[in-house]
């Protein structure tokens, strides 16, 4: 399985793009594993950093209700 960010040459993962980031959260609002999402290690770290920053900016929830 190829990383969709590497295939599309998309290097920037924005914390303000919550619709994209929600794809990488499970129903309990936890960050999904690299094996589950299918992205490479580099982009998984960027996704995790963006999700954490979006949580602190109150764009994403810490815990699903």
C-alpha positions as CSV (number, residue, x, y, z in Angstrom):
1,X,0.0,0.0,0.0
2,X,1.4,3.4,-1.0
3,X,1.3,6.5,1.1
4,X,-1.2,8.8,-0.4
5,X,0.8,11.9,0.6
6,X,3.9,10.5,-1.2
7,X,1.9,9.6,-4.3
8,X,0.3,13.0,-4.6
9,X,3.6,14.9,-3.7
10,X,1.8,16.6,-0.9
11,X,4.3,17.5,1.8
12,X,2.4,20.0,3.9
13,X,-0.2,18.7,6.3
14,X,-2.2,21.6,7.7
15,X,-3.7,21.5,11.2
16,X,-6.5,23.8,10.0
17,X,-7.7,21.1,7.5
18,X,-9.8,19.2,10.0
19,X,-11.7,17.2,7.4
20,X,-8.5,15.5,6.3
21,X,-7.3,15.0,9.9
22,X,-10.6,13.4,10.9
23,X,-9.9,10.6,8.5
24,X,-6.9,9.6,10.6
25,X,-8.9,9.5,13.9
26,X,-10.8,6.4,15.1
27,X,-14.3,6.7,16.6
28,X,-12.9,7.4,20.0
29,X,-10.9,10.4,18.6
30,X,-7.6,8.6,19.0
31,X,-4.9,8.9,16.3
32,X,-4.9,5.8,14.1
33,X,-1.8,3.7,13.7
34,X,0.4,3.8,10.7
35,X,-0.5,0.3,9.8
36,X,-4.2,1.2,9.7
37,X,-3.9,4.5,7.8
38,X,-1.4,3.3,5.2
39,X,0.8,6.3,5.3
40,X,4.6,6.3,5.6
41,X,6.4,7.0,8.9
42,X,7.3,10.6,7.9
43,X,3.8,11.6,7.2
44,X,2.4,9.7,10.2
45,X,4.5,11.9,12.4
46,X,3.3,15.0,10.6
47,X,-0.3,13.9,10.9
48,X,0.2,13.3,14.7
49,X,1.8,16.7,15.2
50,X,-1.0,18.4,13.2
51,X,-3.8,16.5,15.2
52,X,-2.2,17.4,18.5
53,X,-1.9,21.1,17.5
54,X,-5.5,21.2,16.2
55,X,-6.6,19.7,19.6
56,X,-4.9,22.5,21.5
57,X,-6.4,25.1,19.1
58,X,-9.9,23.5,19.9
59,X,-10.4,22.5,16.2
60,X,-10.6,18.7,17.1
61,X,-11.8,17.1,20.3
62,X,-9.5,15.4,22.7
63,X,-12.1,12.7,23.5
64,X,-15.2,11.7,21.4
65,X,-18.5,12.2,23.2
